[in-house]
Amino acid sequence: MESRSVSPTEAHALQCDAEDGLARFREAFYIQPGIVYLDGNSLGLLSRRAEEALLRALDDWKTRGIDGWTEGDNPWFYQAERLGAMSAPLVGAEPDEVVVSGSTTVNLHQLAAAFFCPEGKRSKILADELNFPSDIYALQSQLRLRGLDPADNLVRVKSRDGRYLAEEDIIAAMTEEVALIVLPTVLYKSGQLLDIPRLTAEAHGRGIVIGFDGCHSVGAIPHRFSEWGVDFAYWCTYKYLNSGPGGVGGLYVNRKHFGRLPGLAGWFGSDKEKQFDMEHDFTPARTAGAYQIGTPHILSMAPLFGSLEMFAEAGMEAIRDKSLRQTRYLMDLIEMELPDMGFVIGSPREDERRGGHVSMEHPEAARISQALKAHGVIPDFRAPNVIRLAPVALYTSYHEVWRAVQVLKRIMQEKLYERYENKRGVVA
């Protein structure tokens, strides 16, 4: 990636925008005047194309009724598979290895139920202590359902510094007692990108199945899951994929596992040619579609048609390139403009180790986040002391990144954060 010198001037930011090959996509999104939105790693913004796709789905329901399942441009009966095929290039998979279905935690339950096969001394699941809590809750539940005590059988790799995970420590924990490994692609607090191909190869060399939570990477970072041999993965679509609040999830299953029964069988996991035979003998789809459970959430899925069109046009490599440039620019500005103000950048500086957001640590993080929001910059706070800022390649400008740092500089210089309590809201 070509590097360039960074200047803290507004003119430099405007020049970067003038040279931005993805700038045209910004016009497709609803961006509120005067607001710098840097929380796309929690909830992406609405695009006009997503809105139009949702309105088309509503019109199909209005005009076709039950026939919407088989008629129209996007028959509902096949939407999960079609959106899976559209999502596959984002994760480096074959079209039939991906399906859009369920939600993040439901999909993890489904995949763990299918791939966690304790036998003999192999009775443990390997995860990490920095993972998002919902994943840990699901893995604990899966152990309890098999009569295993999570205290003994859920191994969580420890972080050396509370910020990052060392791949060497993860590999060292891949013992003969481990039956399944579930890790994040990107750590949700620090934004550290794990070495997925290395960890996958090391797991397979020990006969262990490995899967990844891609919630904080899919749509921001290109993956090659099929090439790397990843067994399974799952993710949400409401962050970088901009599908809307509570948007449907996605999952990937390597084709070498096709034919394996899903752990949680359901009607929509059936072979589509057999589904309406209404037999009590389950005939699973011969694709990742087998891992669906219930009826697809049609109105939740619809915005993805519009959103994924833009990803196909922009290309994941270009998205990743801009994401890296903007996160590096943001970190450089923080260091230039906010020296001696107590901030510690908690994200990796190396491009190959950084995801799509920047993590800043500060003792007053909760109240600083409130002050930022009050002054038109939308951040994300994670307890106890982390402010996450995510420039999103499809709609964040360099000038917005610059403006955000200028607002933060004023907040710190004038101590405007002292007007707020240093505690999180109900939803941080």
Summary of the structure (lengths in Angstrom):
residues: 428
radius of gyration: 22.1
end to end distance: 34.6
largest distance: 69.7
contacts: 1466
relative contact order: 0.17
helix: 44%
strand: 14%
